[in-house]
């Protein structure tokens, strides 16, 4: 088994999950493949690394992460809790349901980053090219050490793509935007809501990032914010100072004209228009063509059917995150170790088609939540994992809380599947909380 080589590309939550699963399997004493993980950044944890940089990093490559200061989770921690390592165990007490970035990162680090995993990760390594050599039945991988600029070409039996799909901004063209006198930025480059104090801010896009960034700029003193929607206005009730408009039709200087015939002046524009799924290092014949959807065209949401030695992690539009990655990691480990035998290509494609048809029937948020819950439950059965990862009920409550009050849904407590305890409400409501440190979060219980 040690003759089998596995490359994991990316050491974010997805890559760390599969590495951790292999490290746990190694404790059994069974033969293990040769594993290495290449991470382009100087540290693991992917998007959970905050950087002040925007545009390009210190190596002239596109900045991977888009996290900003004073970011709190917009989903309850109970929906991403590992069954064998609870948040209560990590923090030493029962804590509120919506942690800030540092608190979540500390949880990930404690759970996933053991000595074995750390030894497999090679940071500051940029994967430039991956292609499959049919004559060798192996992947040829070209990588560059960003510290010394040395290029290396290697062969691997399996490749796991764990780079995520929230790092290449989708930047639409707005008619007349070149005449705008203020700043225009994508949410990927948003770093601090305080920059917009006293400003009139136009947020283009009403998804989760649009909602959170509109709230962030108002929380830190913006004069007003307008959130633009594409098809229908969001269902929640905004606080004073935030209003809704359909998409802009034209921009003339600082005057923005909207589809409903109205117009208004703004100082800054923030594009919360999502991301493109992009794998610039992959050769076209192994490139996953997809968009941000709940069930991508992969067998069991993971395996590239045309070449089952290529696997993708976390390619879903995500309600579930850490626990879904955990089960995907177990599945990948079992496939590589031979514990799970994959069906033929037609059978895999038929299985994908079944899920894609179910996806086509989804209409509202709760439909998508149920589909992803069913997917995680299905994969859990395949890998014979005996624990309750179904948090659909918690997500339904979360959606209801958001509709009732977008300002204080983070002040509600959720029940843990593993401790059966309800999280306490924070002493300081989210709207009034300006200390996003781990220590402040624990003390706010």
C-alpha positions in Angstrom: 0.0 0.0 0.0 2.9 2.4 0.7 3.7 2.2 -3.0 0.4 4.1 -3.8 0.9 7.8 -3.8 -1.7 10.4 -3.0 -1.6 14.2 -3.6 -4.0 16.4 -1.7 -4.1 19.9 -3.2 -5.1 22.5 -0.6 -4.9 22.4 3.2 -8.1 24.2 4.1 -10.9 22.5 6.0 -11.5 20.0 3.1 -7.9 19.0 2.7 -7.3 18.8 6.4 -10.3 16.6 6.8 -9.1 13.9 4.4 -5.5 14.1 5.9 -6.9 13.8 9.4 -9.0 10.7 8.4 -5.8 9.1 7.0 -3.9 9.9 10.1 -6.5 8.2 12.3 -6.4 5.2 10.0 -2.6 5.0 10.4 -3.1 4.5 14.1 -4.6 1.1 13.3 -1.2 -0.1 12.0 -2.5 -1.0 8.6 -0.4 -0.2 5.5 -1.0 3.4 4.4 -0.4 5.2 1.1 2.3 7.8 0.6 0.6 11.1 1.2 1.6 14.7 0.6 -0.5 17.9 0.7 0.6 21.0 -1.2 -0.7 24.3 0.2 0.0 27.5 -1.7 -0.3 29.7 1.4 2.2 30.0 4.2 -0.1 28.2 6.6 -3.0 25.7 6.5 -6.7 26.5 7.0 -7.4 28.0 3.6 -10.2 30.6 3.7 -10.0 30.8 7.4 -6.7 32.6 7.2 -7.2 36.4 7.4 -5.0 38.5 5.3 -4.9 42.3 4.8 -3.8 41.7 1.2 -6.2 42.0 -1.7 -5.7 41.3 -5.4 -2.3 39.5 -5.4 -0.3 37.9 -2.6 3.4 38.3 -1.8 4.2 35.9 -4.7 2.2 37.7 -7.3 -0.6 35.1 -7.2 -4.3 35.8 -6.7 -5.1 36.2 -3.0 -7.0 33.0 -1.9 -8.9 34.2 1.1 -11.7 36.7 1.5 -12.2 36.8 5.3 -12.6 40.2 6.9 -12.2 41.7 10.4 -15.1 41.3 12.8 -16.5 38.4 10.9 -18.9 36.1 12.8 -20.2 32.8 11.5 -23.5 33.3 9.8 -24.5 29.7 10.5 -24.9 28.0 13.9 -21.8 26.1 15.1 -24.0 23.2 16.0 -24.5 22.5 12.3 -20.8 22.0 11.7 -19.8 20.2 14.9 -17.7 17.1 14.8 -19.3 14.1 16.5 -16.1 13.1 18.3 -15.0 16.6 19.3 -17.7 19.0 20.5 -17.5 22.7 20.8 -18.1 22.3 24.6 -15.1 20.1 24.9 -13.0 22.5 22.9 -14.0 25.7 24.8 -14.4 24.0 28.1 -17.9 25.4 28.5 -21.2 25.8 26.6 -20.8 28.8 24.3 -23.1 30.9 22.0 -24.1 29.4 18.6 -22.3 32.0 16.4 -18.6 32.2 16.9 -16.2 34.8 15.3 -13.6 33.7 12.9 -10.7 33.2 15.4 -12.9 30.9 17.6 -13.9 28.7 14.7 -10.3 28.5 13.4 -9.1 27.4 16.8 -11.7 24.6 16.8 -10.5 23.4 13.4 -6.9 23.5 14.4 -7.5 21.5 17.6 -9.5 18.9 15.8 -7.6 18.4 12.6 -4.0 19.5 12.9 -2.1 16.7 14.7 1.6 15.9 14.3 1.0 13.4 11.5 -1.1 15.8 9.5 1.4 18.6 9.9 4.1 16.4 8.6 2.2 15.7 5.4 1.6 19.4 4.6 4.1 21.3 2.5 3.2 25.1 2.6 4.3 27.7 0.0 4.0 25.1 -2.8 2.1 26.2 -5.9 0.6 23.5 -8.0 1.0 24.7 -11.6 -0.2 21.8 -13.7 -2.0 18.5 -13.3 -2.6 16.0 -16.1 -3.3 12.3 -16.4 -0.8 10.2 -18.3 -2.7 7.3 -19.8 0.5 5.4 -20.7 1.5 5.4 -17.0 -2.0 5.4 -15.4 -0.7 8.2 -13.2 -1.2 12.0 -12.7 1.8 14.1 -13.7 2.0 17.1 -11.3 4.1 20.2 -11.8 4.6 22.3 -8.7 6.7 25.2 -7.7 8.3 25.9 -4.3 7.5 29.5 -3.8 10.4 30.0 -1.4 13.2 29.0 -3.8 11.3 29.0 -7.1 12.4 25.5 -7.9 10.0 23.6 -10.2 9.3 19.9 -9.6 7.5 17.3 -11.7 6.2 14.2 -9.9 3.8 11.3 -10.6 0.9 10.4 -8.3 -1.7 7.6 -8.3 -4.5 9.6 -6.8 -5.2 13.4 -6.7 -7.6 15.0 -4.3 -8.6 18.5 -5.3 -9.4 20.4 -2.1 -8.9 24.0 -3.2 -12.5 25.0 -2.7 -14.5 27.3 -5.0 -14.8 30.6 -3.2 -11.6 32.3 -4.3 -12.1 33.4 -7.9 -14.5 36.4 -7.8 -17.3 36.7 -10.3 -17.2 40.3 -11.4 -20.1 41.3 -13.7 -19.9 44.4 -16.0 -22.2 47.2 -14.8 -23.2 49.7 -17.5 -21.4 53.0 -16.9 -19.4 51.8 -13.9 -16.2 53.4 -15.2 -17.7 56.8 -14.6 -18.3 56.0 -10.9 -16.4 58.4 -8.7 -16.1 56.2 -5.6 -14.6 52.8 -4.9 -15.8 49.6 -6.6 -14.7 46.3 -5.0 -15.8 42.7 -4.8 -16.7 41.2 -1.5 -13.6 39.0 -1.8 -11.6 42.1 -1.2 -13.7 43.5 1.6 -11.7 43.6 4.8 -13.1 46.1 7.3 -16.6 47.6 7.6 -15.2 50.6 9.4 -13.9 51.9 6.1 -17.4 52.8 5.1 -18.4 54.9 8.1 -20.5 57.8 7.0 -20.8 56.5 3.5 -23.7 55.6 1.2 -23.0 52.0 0.2 -24.5 50.1 -2.7 -24.3 46.3 -2.3 -24.9 44.4 -5.5 -26.2 40.9 -4.6 -28.6 39.7 -2.0 -27.1 36.4 -1.1 -25.4 35.5 2.2 -22.3 37.7 1.6 -24.5 40.6 0.4 -26.6 40.3 3.5 -23.7 40.1 5.9 -21.6 42.9 4.3 -24.6 45.2 4.3 -25.1 44.5 8.0 -21.3 45.0 8.6 -21.1 48.4 7.0 -24.2 49.6 8.9 -22.9 48.1 12.2 -19.7 50.1 11.8 -21.4 53.4 10.9 -22.3 53.6 7.2 -24.8 56.4 6.5 -27.0 53.9 4.5 -26.9 50.8 2.5 -28.9 49.5 -0.5 -29.0 45.8 -1.3 -29.7 44.9 -4.9 -31.5 41.7 -5.8 -31.6 39.8 -9.1 -35.0 38.1 -9.1 -36.9 38.8 -5.9 -36.2 40.8 -2.7 -34.9 38.8 0.3 -37.5 37.6 2.8 -36.0 39.2 5.9 -36.7 42.6 7.5 -33.8 45.0 7.3 -32.8 47.4 10.1 -33.2 51.1 9.7 -30.7 52.4 7.1 -30.8 49.4 4.8 -33.2 49.3 1.8 -33.7 47.1 -1.3 -33.6 47.7 -5.0 -33.6 45.6 -8.1 -30.3 45.5 -10.1 -28.8 48.7 -11.5 -29.4 49.5 -15.2 -26.9 52.3 -15.5 -24.4 54.3 -13.6 -23.6 57.9 -14.4 -21.0 59.4 -12.0 -22.2 58.7 -8.5 -25.8 58.4 -9.6 -27.1 54.8 -10.0 -30.3 54.0 -11.9 -32.3 50.9 -11.1 -34.7 48.6 -13.0 -37.7 50.0 -11.1 -37.0 53.4 -12.5 -35.6 54.9 -9.3 -32.2 56.4 -8.8 -29.9 57.4 -6.0 -26.3 58.6 -5.3 -23.7 56.4 -3.6 -20.1 56.8 -2.4 -19.0 53.1 -2.7 -20.1 49.9 -4.5 -19.5 46.4 -3.2 -20.1 43.5 -5.5 -21.4 40.5 -3.6 -21.9 38.6 -6.8 -20.4 35.2 -5.9 -17.5 33.2 -7.3 -16.4 31.3 -10.4 -15.5 27.6 -10.1 -12.0 27.6 -11.4 -9.1 25.1 -11.4 -6.4 26.8 -13.5 -3.9 24.0 -12.7 -6.0 21.2 -14.1 -5.7 19.9 -17.7 -9.0 20.3 -19.6 -9.7 16.6 -19.8 -9.9 16.3 -16.0 -11.4 19.7 -15.3 -14.7 19.8 -13.4 -17.2 22.0 -15.3 -19.8 23.1 -12.7 -21.3 26.0 -10.9 -22.0 26.7 -7.2 -24.8 24.1 -6.9 -25.9 21.8 -4.0 -25.1 18.6 -5.9 -22.2 18.9 -8.4 -21.7 16.2 -11.2 -19.5 13.9 -9.2 -20.2 10.4 -7.9 -21.2 10.6 -4.3 -20.4 14.3 -4.6 -16.7 13.4 -4.8 -15.5 11.1 -7.5 -14.7 12.2 -11.1 -16.6 9.5 -13.0 -14.4 9.6 -16.1 -11.3 8.9 -13.9 -12.1 7.7 -10.4 -8.5 8.3 -9.3 -9.4 12.0 -9.3 -11.5 13.3 -6.5 -12.9 16.7 -5.6 -13.8 17.8 -2.0 -16.3 20.4 -0.9 -17.5 21.3 -4.4 -21.1 21.7 -3.2 -23.0 24.9 -2.5 -22.8 24.5 1.2 -25.2 24.4 4.1 -23.2 21.6 5.6 -19.5 22.2 5.9 -17.1 20.6 8.3 -19.1 17.5 8.9 -19.7 17.0 5.2 -16.0 17.3 4.5 -15.4 14.8 7.3 -17.6 12.2 5.7 -16.2 12.9 2.3 -12.7 12.4 3.7 -13.7 9.0 5.1 -15.2 8.0 1.7 -12.0 9.0 -0.1 -9.8 7.1 2.4 -12.0 4.0 2.0 -11.8 4.2 -1.8 -8.1 4.6 -1.9 -7.5 1.8 0.7 -9.8 -0.5 -1.2 -12.5 -0.7 1.5 -15.0 0.7 -1.0 -15.2 -0.7 -4.5 -16.5 1.9 -7.0 -19.1 0.9 -9.6 -18.4 1.2 -13.3 -18.6 4.6 -15.1 -22.2 4.1 -16.3 -23.4 3.2 -12.8 -21.7 6.2 -11.3 -23.2 8.5 -13.9 -26.6 7.0 -13.2 -26.2 7.7 -9.5 -25.2 11.3 -10.3 -28.2 11.7 -12.5 -30.5 10.6 -9.7 -29.2 13.3 -7.4 -29.2 16.0 -10.2 -32.9 15.2 -10.9 -33.7 15.6 -7.2 -31.8 18.9 -7.2 -34.0 20.1 -10.1 -37.1 19.7 -7.9 -35.8 22.0 -5.2 -37.4 25.4 -5.0 -36.9 27.0 -1.6 -34.1 27.0 0.9 -35.5 24.2 3.0 -35.6 22.0 -0.1 -31.9 22.5 -0.7 -31.2 21.9 3.0 -33.1 18.6 3.0 -31.3 17.5 -0.2 -27.9 18.2 1.4 -28.9 16.5 4.6 -30.0 13.4 2.6 -26.7 13.4 0.7 -24.7 13.5 4.0 -26.8 10.7 5.4 -26.4 8.7 2.3 -22.6 9.1 2.3 -22.5 8.3 6.0 -24.2 5.0 5.4 -21.8 4.1 2.6 -18.8 4.6 5.0 -20.7 3.0 7.9 -20.4 6.0 10.2 -22.5 5.5 13.2 -23.5 9.0 14.5 -26.2 11.6 13.9 -25.0 14.2 11.5 -28.5 15.3 10.4 -28.9 18.9 11.3 -31.7 19.8 8.9 -34.0 20.8 11.8 -31.4 23.3 13.1 -31.0 24.8 9.6 -34.8 25.1 9.2 -34.9 27.0 12.5 -31.9 29.2 11.4 -33.8 30.1 8.2 -36.9 31.0 10.3 -34.8 33.1 12.7 -33.3 35.0 9.8 -36.7 35.9 8.4 -38.0 37.0 11.8 -35.0 39.3 12.4 -31.9 39.6 10.3 -30.4 41.8 13.1 -30.5 39.3 16.0 -30.6 35.8 14.5 -27.1 35.4 15.8 -28.3 35.9 19.3 -30.3 32.6 19.3 -29.1 29.3 20.7 -29.2 26.0 18.9 -29.1 22.4 20.3 -26.0 20.2 19.8 -26.7 16.7 18.4 -23.9 15.4 20.5 -24.3 17.1 23.9 -28.1 17.6 23.7 -27.5 21.0 25.2 -28.9 24.3 23.9 -26.3 27.0 23.4 -26.7 30.1 25.6 -27.7 33.4 24.2 -24.7 35.8 24.2 -24.6 38.4 26.9 -23.7 41.1 24.3 -25.9 40.9 21.2 -24.1 40.6 17.9 -25.1 44.1 16.8 -23.3 45.5 19.8 -20.4 43.1 19.8 -17.2 44.7 18.5 -14.5 42.4 20.1 -14.2 39.4 17.8 -11.4 37.7 19.8 -11.7 34.1 20.9 -11.4 35.2 24.6 -14.3 37.7 24.2 -16.4 35.0 22.6 -15.9 32.5 25.4 -16.6 35.2 28.1 -19.8 36.3 26.3 -21.6 33.1 27.2 
